[in-house]
Amino acid sequence: MKNDRLNRKIRVLVLCPNLRPSNGVSAFIMSFFRRLDHDLVHMDFALYADRETPYYDEIRAVSDSRIFILKDIRHYRAHVRQCQEILAAGRYDVIHDNALHISWPMMHAAEQYGVPVRILNSHNTKAGETKLKMIRNTLFMPMLVSTANRYAACSTEAGKVMFGRKTFVVLPTIIDNDMYAFDPARRAAVRQELGTGDKRIILTVGRAAAQKNPFFAIDVIGELYKLDRNIEYWWIGSGPLDSKMQNCIDEKKLSHVIRLFGSRDSVIDYYQAADLFFLPSKFEGLGLALIEAQAMGLPCVVSDIVTSAAVFTDLVQKLSLQVSPADWAKIIHGWLNRNPDRAEYQDCLKQSRFTDEKLLDTLYALYKPQE
């Protein structure tokens, strides 16, 4: 970072649900953290849950950042008191909220303590995964929006849904082109390690949550297995539906076809080993996993709610969730038989906006106090 971008070291507090690697919001935050000049930007973290992650060690290895684990918001007074203590001691110039909905106490305290730059960052196109959460969050959202003075979103759609007519900056995740390069040798090694043989692997990366539509996905795979016995389905990511998903798989007698890997420190090897990426989400802010899958040259079959902003190759087929699982299965089966040359897509990510270093300049502009 050049000295003329910021006139002095800026102290930033980032709010995030957790820093688990399979969390797209975590990937967003880390993609920028790795590129910051830590002599000019100091970044601390306040998390709403403590989840096992290699990011803690990575953060502490390169900076003197502090990582706060907030008390459960159900213990409201203790939670508010902790928020106030963190802000009073930290003397932050910026608070960057990537949690939303549960973050009002911290954002309200930031306003009270005079934090000059208060950013809300939208990562989704819906206010909640269930009707009850949507009603609750929609009611609270105006209060939260009123505590902020700057707004950002991972996509235009995510910004419009959360902020309406307010001006916001589109700030997608920066993807490392070298990290997400297809490697045939690594693919072979991972497949051997995981004992896949010559099976064709369908992959989903995402939280085990209603947003990702896991039970529909299981139904699709059940139909696909009728068409092709030489397939296996991998789900990478954990969430509130972990046990219900496993029960569903057992009830449908698909445990020999579907493997739930839970949360993983890195998903890159799974992209390497897979043959097709599958994302039947009910809603997405951007669809980070779809971007990563395309970078790896994977054919992708996704729901048509995924924004076109996440599509930068000809590898993506969109389908309506109104289409039957059997028809989804037929489309997936067709894509599995295409076998594109994955190495041909090596430069597509470089030419997309997801490696554009101007995104870092956009972040600096958001953080820079008004003069």
C-alpha positions as CSV (number, residue, x, y, z in Angstrom):
1,M,0.0,0.0,0.0
2,K,1.3,3.4,-0.9
3,N,1.6,6.1,1.8
4,D,-0.7,8.4,0.0
5,R,-3.6,6.0,0.4
6,L,-3.9,6.6,4.1
7,N,-2.3,9.5,5.9
8,R,-1.8,7.6,9.1
9,K,-2.2,4.1,10.7
10,I,-5.9,3.3,10.8
11,R,-7.3,1.2,13.6
12,V,-10.1,-1.2,12.4
13,L,-12.4,-3.5,14.3
14,V,-14.0,-6.2,12.0
15,L,-17.2,-7.9,13.1
16,C,-17.7,-11.4,11.8
17,P,-19.9,-14.4,12.8
18,N,-16.8,-16.6,13.0
19,L,-13.5,-17.3,11.2
20,R,-14.2,-20.9,10.1
21,P,-12.6,-21.5,6.6
22,S,-15.8,-22.8,5.1
23,N,-17.6,-19.6,5.9
24,G,-17.7,-17.3,2.9
25,V,-17.6,-14.2,5.0
26,S,-14.4,-15.4,6.6
27,A,-12.9,-15.9,3.2
28,F,-13.9,-12.4,2.3
29,I,-12.2,-10.9,5.4
30,M,-9.1,-13.0,5.0
31,S,-8.7,-12.1,1.3
32,F,-8.2,-8.5,2.3
33,F,-6.4,-9.1,5.6
34,R,-3.6,-10.9,3.7
35,R,-3.1,-8.0,1.4
36,L,-3.1,-5.2,4.0
37,D,0.0,-3.3,4.8
38,H,-0.1,-3.9,8.6
39,D,2.3,-1.0,9.3
40,L,-0.5,1.3,8.1
41,V,-3.7,-0.6,9.0
42,H,-4.2,-2.3,12.3
43,M,-7.1,-4.8,12.3
44,D,-8.7,-6.4,15.3
45,F,-11.5,-9.0,15.1
46,A,-14.7,-9.4,17.2
47,L,-16.4,-12.8,16.6
48,Y,-19.8,-14.0,17.6
49,A,-18.7,-17.6,17.9
50,D,-15.4,-19.3,18.5
51,R,-14.9,-22.0,15.8
52,E,-11.8,-24.1,15.1
53,T,-9.8,-22.4,12.4
54,P,-6.2,-22.0,11.2
55,Y,-6.9,-18.3,10.6
56,Y,-6.2,-17.5,14.3
57,D,-2.6,-18.6,13.9
58,E,-2.3,-16.9,10.5
59,I,-3.5,-13.6,11.8
60,R,-1.3,-13.6,14.9
61,A,1.8,-14.6,12.8
62,V,1.7,-11.5,10.7
63,S,0.3,-8.8,13.0
64,D,-0.4,-7.9,16.6
65,S,-4.1,-8.1,16.0
66,R,-6.4,-9.0,18.8
67,I,-9.3,-11.5,18.4
68,F,-12.2,-11.0,20.7
69,I,-14.9,-13.7,21.2
70,L,-18.1,-11.9,22.1
71,K,-20.4,-13.2,24.9
72,D,-23.6,-14.7,23.7
73,I,-26.1,-12.0,22.8
74,R,-28.7,-13.8,24.8
75,H,-26.8,-12.6,27.9
76,Y,-27.6,-9.1,26.7
77,R,-26.2,-7.0,29.5
78,A,-22.9,-8.8,29.6
79,H,-22.7,-8.7,25.8
80,V,-23.3,-4.9,25.7
81,R,-20.8,-4.3,28.5
82,Q,-18.1,-6.3,26.6
83,C,-18.8,-4.3,23.4
84,Q,-18.4,-1.1,25.3
85,E,-15.1,-2.2,26.9
86,I,-13.7,-3.3,23.6
87,L,-14.5,0.0,21.9
88,A,-13.3,2.1,24.9
89,A,-10.0,0.4,25.0
90,G,-9.4,0.0,21.2
91,R,-10.0,3.7,20.2
92,Y,-10.9,2.5,16.7
93,D,-11.2,4.7,13.6
94,V,-13.3,2.1,11.8
95,I,-15.8,-0.6,12.6
96,H,-16.5,-3.0,9.7
97,D,-19.6,-5.0,10.4
98,N,-19.9,-8.3,8.4
99,A,-22.3,-9.9,10.8
100,L,-25.4,-7.8,10.5
101,H,-28.7,-8.4,12.4
102,I,-27.0,-9.6,15.6
103,S,-24.5,-6.8,15.6
104,W,-26.8,-3.9,16.6
105,P,-25.4,-3.7,20.2
106,M,-21.8,-3.3,19.0
107,M,-22.7,-0.9,16.2
108,H,-24.9,1.2,18.6
109,A,-22.0,1.3,21.0
110,A,-19.6,2.3,18.2
111,E,-21.9,5.3,17.4
112,Q,-22.0,6.3,21.1
113,Y,-18.2,6.0,21.4
114,G,-17.8,8.2,18.3
115,V,-16.1,5.7,16.0
116,P,-15.9,7.9,12.9
117,V,-16.3,5.3,10.2
118,R,-19.0,2.7,10.7
119,I,-19.5,0.3,7.8
120,L,-22.2,-2.3,7.2
121,N,-21.2,-5.0,4.7
122,S,-24.0,-7.1,3.2
123,H,-23.1,-10.6,2.1
124,N,-26.6,-11.9,1.3
125,T,-29.8,-11.3,-0.6
126,K,-32.1,-12.3,2.1
127,A,-32.6,-11.2,5.7
128,G,-32.6,-14.7,7.1
129,E,-32.8,-18.4,6.4
130,T,-36.2,-19.0,7.9
131,K,-39.5,-16.9,7.8
132,L,-39.2,-16.2,11.5
133,K,-35.6,-14.9,11.2
134,M,-36.5,-12.9,8.1
135,I,-39.3,-11.1,10.0
136,R,-37.1,-10.5,13.0
137,N,-34.2,-9.3,11.0
138,T,-36.3,-7.1,8.7
139,L,-37.7,-5.3,11.8
140,F,-34.3,-4.7,13.3
141,M,-32.5,-3.8,10.0
142,P,-33.6,-0.1,10.0
143,M,-32.2,0.3,13.5
144,L,-28.9,-1.2,12.4
145,V,-28.7,0.8,9.2
146,S,-29.1,4.0,11.2
147,T,-26.0,3.3,13.2
148,A,-23.8,3.2,10.1
149,N,-22.5,5.9,7.8
150,R,-20.9,3.8,5.1
151,Y,-22.2,0.7,3.3
152,A,-20.7,-2.1,1.2
153,A,-21.9,-5.3,-0.4
154,C,-20.5,-8.4,-2.1
155,S,-22.8,-7.8,-5.1
156,T,-25.3,-5.2,-6.4
157,E,-28.2,-7.5,-5.5
158,A,-26.9,-7.9,-1.9
159,G,-26.6,-4.2,-1.5
160,K,-30.0,-3.3,-2.8
161,V,-31.8,-5.9,-0.6
162,M,-30.1,-4.8,2.6
163,F,-29.7,-1.0,2.0
164,G,-32.4,0.0,-0.4
165,R,-31.7,3.4,-1.9
166,K,-28.6,4.1,0.2
167,T,-25.3,4.5,-1.7
168,F,-23.1,1.5,-1.2
169,V,-19.8,0.1,-2.6
170,V,-19.6,-3.3,-4.3
171,L,-16.7,-5.1,-2.7
172,P,-16.4,-8.8,-3.7
173,T,-13.8,-11.2,-2.3
174,I,-10.3,-11.2,-3.8
175,I,-9.4,-14.7,-5.1
176,D,-5.7,-15.8,-5.3
177,N,-5.2,-17.0,-8.9
178,D,-2.1,-19.2,-8.0
179,M,-3.9,-20.8,-5.1
180,Y,-6.9,-21.8,-7.2
181,A,-5.0,-23.2,-10.2
182,F,-6.0,-26.7,-11.5
183,D,-3.2,-29.2,-10.9
184,P,-3.7,-32.7,-12.5
185,A,-1.0,-34.2,-10.3
186,R,-2.6,-32.9,-7.1
187,R,-6.0,-34.1,-8.3
188,A,-4.7,-37.6,-8.7
189,A,-3.0,-37.6,-5.3
190,V,-6.1,-36.4,-3.5
191,R,-8.4,-38.8,-5.2
192,Q,-6.0,-41.7,-4.3
193,E,-5.8,-40.5,-0.7
194,L,-9.6,-40.3,-0.4
195,G,-10.1,-43.7,-2.2
196,T,-12.4,-42.4,-4.9
197,G,-11.1,-44.7,-7.7
198,D,-12.6,-43.8,-11.0
199,K,-15.8,-42.4,-9.5
200,R,-17.1,-39.0,-10.7
201,I,-17.3,-36.6,-7.9
202,I,-20.0,-34.0,-7.4
203,L,-19.1,-31.3,-4.9
204,T,-20.9,-28.8,-2.8
205,V,-19.1,-26.3,-0.6
206,G,-21.2,-24.4,1.9
207,R,-22.8,-24.3,5.4
208,A,-25.1,-27.1,6.3
209,A,-28.0,-24.7,6.5
210,A,-31.4,-24.0,4.9
211,Q,-29.9,-21.3,2.6
212,K,-27.9,-24.0,0.8
213,N,-30.9,-26.2,0.2
214,P,-29.3,-29.5,1.4
215,F,-32.3,-31.7,1.3
216,F,-33.1,-30.8,-2.2
217,A,-29.5,-31.6,-3.0
218,I,-29.8,-35.0,-1.5
219,D,-32.9,-35.7,-3.6
220,V,-31.1,-34.6,-6.7
221,I,-28.2,-36.9,-5.9
222,G,-30.6,-39.8,-5.3
223,E,-32.0,-39.3,-8.8
224,L,-28.5,-38.9,-10.3
225,Y,-27.5,-42.2,-8.7
226,K,-30.3,-43.9,-10.7
227,L,-28.7,-42.7,-13.9
228,D,-25.0,-43.3,-12.9
229,R,-23.9,-45.7,-10.3
230,N,-20.3,-44.5,-10.6
231,I,-20.8,-41.2,-8.8
232,E,-20.1,-39.9,-5.3
233,Y,-21.3,-36.7,-3.7
234,W,-19.2,-34.7,-1.3
235,W,-20.5,-31.9,1.0
236,I,-17.9,-29.7,2.5
237,G,-19.1,-27.5,5.4
238,S,-20.8,-27.7,8.8
239,G,-23.9,-26.0,10.2
240,P,-27.1,-26.3,12.1
241,L,-28.4,-29.1,9.8
242,D,-25.5,-31.5,10.2
243,S,-27.4,-34.2,12.0
244,K,-30.6,-33.8,10.0
245,M,-28.7,-34.2,6.8
246,Q,-27.0,-37.4,7.9
247,N,-30.4,-38.7,9.1
248,C,-31.9,-37.9,5.7
249,I,-29.0,-39.6,3.9
250,D,-29.4,-42.7,6.1
251,E,-33.2,-42.8,5.6
252,K,-32.8,-42.7,1.8
253,K,-30.1,-45.3,1.9
254,L,-27.5,-43.1,0.2
255,S,-24.7,-43.3,2.8
256,H,-22.6,-45.2,0.3
257,V,-23.0,-42.3,-2.2
258,I,-22.9,-39.2,-0.1
259,R,-20.0,-38.2,2.2
260,L,-20.4,-35.3,4.6
261,F,-16.9,-34.0,5.3
262,G,-17.9,-31.2,7.7
263,S,-15.8,-28.0,8.0
264,R,-12.3,-28.2,6.5
265,D,-9.3,-25.9,6.9
266,S,-8.9,-25.7,3.2
267,V,-11.3,-26.8,0.4
268,I,-8.8,-26.4,-2.5
269,D,-7.9,-30.1,-2.6
270,Y,-11.6,-31.0,-2.9
271,Y,-12.1,-28.7,-5.9
272,Q,-9.0,-30.4,-7.4
273,A,-10.5,-33.9,-6.9
274,A,-14.1,-33.1,-8.0
275,D,-15.6,-33.4,-11.5
276,L,-18.6,-31.0,-11.0
277,F,-19.7,-28.3,-8.6
278,F,-23.3,-28.3,-7.5
279,L,-25.0,-25.3,-5.7
280,P,-28.8,-25.4,-5.4
281,S,-29.0,-22.5,-3.0
282,K,-32.2,-20.7,-2.1
283,F,-30.4,-17.4,-2.0
284,E,-26.8,-16.1,-2.2
285,G,-25.1,-12.8,-1.8
286,L,-22.5,-13.6,-4.4
287,G,-21.6,-17.3,-4.4
288,L,-17.9,-17.4,-3.4
289,A,-17.7,-21.1,-3.8
290,L,-19.0,-20.8,-7.4
291,I,-16.2,-18.4,-8.2
292,E,-13.6,-20.7,-6.7
293,A,-15.0,-23.7,-8.6
294,Q,-14.8,-21.9,-11.9
295,A,-11.2,-20.9,-11.2
296,M,-10.5,-24.6,-10.9
297,G,-12.1,-25.3,-14.3
298,L,-15.0,-27.2,-12.8
299,P,-18.4,-27.5,-14.6
300,C,-21.0,-25.9,-12.3
301,V,-24.7,-26.5,-12.0
302,V,-26.4,-23.9,-9.8
303,S,-29.7,-22.5,-8.9
304,D,-30.8,-19.5,-11.0
305,I,-30.9,-17.2,-8.0
306,V,-27.1,-17.0,-8.1
307,T,-26.2,-13.6,-9.4
308,S,-24.6,-13.3,-12.9
309,A,-21.9,-11.2,-11.3
310,A,-20.4,-14.5,-10.0
311,V,-20.2,-16.0,-13.4
312,F,-17.0,-15.4,-15.5
313,T,-16.7,-18.6,-17.6
314,D,-18.9,-20.7,-19.8
315,L,-18.8,-23.5,-17.3
316,V,-22.0,-22.5,-15.4
317,Q,-25.5,-23.9,-16.0
318,K,-28.3,-22.2,-14.0
319,L,-31.6,-24.0,-13.2
320,S,-34.8,-23.0,-11.4
321,L,-35.6,-24.6,-8.1
322,Q,-39.0,-25.3,-9.6
323,V,-37.4,-27.9,-11.8
324,S,-37.7,-31.4,-10.4
325,P,-34.8,-33.2,-8.8
326,A,-35.0,-35.8,-11.6
327,D,-34.5,-33.0,-14.2
328,W,-31.6,-31.5,-12.3
329,A,-30.0,-34.9,-12.2
330,K,-30.3,-35.2,-16.0
331,I,-28.6,-31.8,-16.5
332,I,-25.8,-32.7,-14.1
333,H,-25.3,-36.1,-15.8
334,G,-25.0,-34.3,-19.1
335,W,-22.4,-31.9,-17.7
336,L,-20.4,-34.8,-16.2
337,N,-20.1,-36.3,-19.7
338,R,-18.7,-33.1,-21.2
339,N,-15.3,-33.4,-19.5
340,P,-14.0,-29.9,-20.3
341,D,-10.2,-29.3,-20.4
342,R,-9.9,-27.7,-17.0
343,A,-6.4,-26.3,-17.7
344,E,-7.9,-24.1,-20.5
345,Y,-9.6,-22.0,-17.8
346,Q,-6.4,-21.2,-16.0
347,D,-6.4,-17.5,-17.1
348,C,-10.1,-16.8,-16.7
349,L,-9.8,-15.8,-13.1
350,K,-6.9,-13.4,-13.9
351,Q,-9.1,-11.6,-16.3
352,S,-12.1,-11.4,-13.9
353,R,-12.7,-8.7,-11.4
354,F,-12.0,-11.0,-8.5
355,T,-8.3,-10.6,-8.7
356,D,-8.5,-6.9,-9.4
357,E,-6.1,-5.0,-7.0
358,K,-8.4,-2.0,-7.3
359,L,-10.6,-3.8,-4.8
360,L,-8.0,-3.2,-2.2
361,D,-8.0,0.5,-3.1
362,T,-11.8,0.4,-2.7
363,L,-11.4,-1.0,0.8
364,Y,-8.8,1.7,1.7
365,A,-11.2,4.4,0.5
366,L,-13.9,2.9,2.8
367,Y,-11.6,3.0,5.7
368,K,-10.1,6.4,5.2
369,P,-11.8,9.0,7.5
370,Q,-13.4,12.0,5.9
371,E,-11.1,15.0,5.9
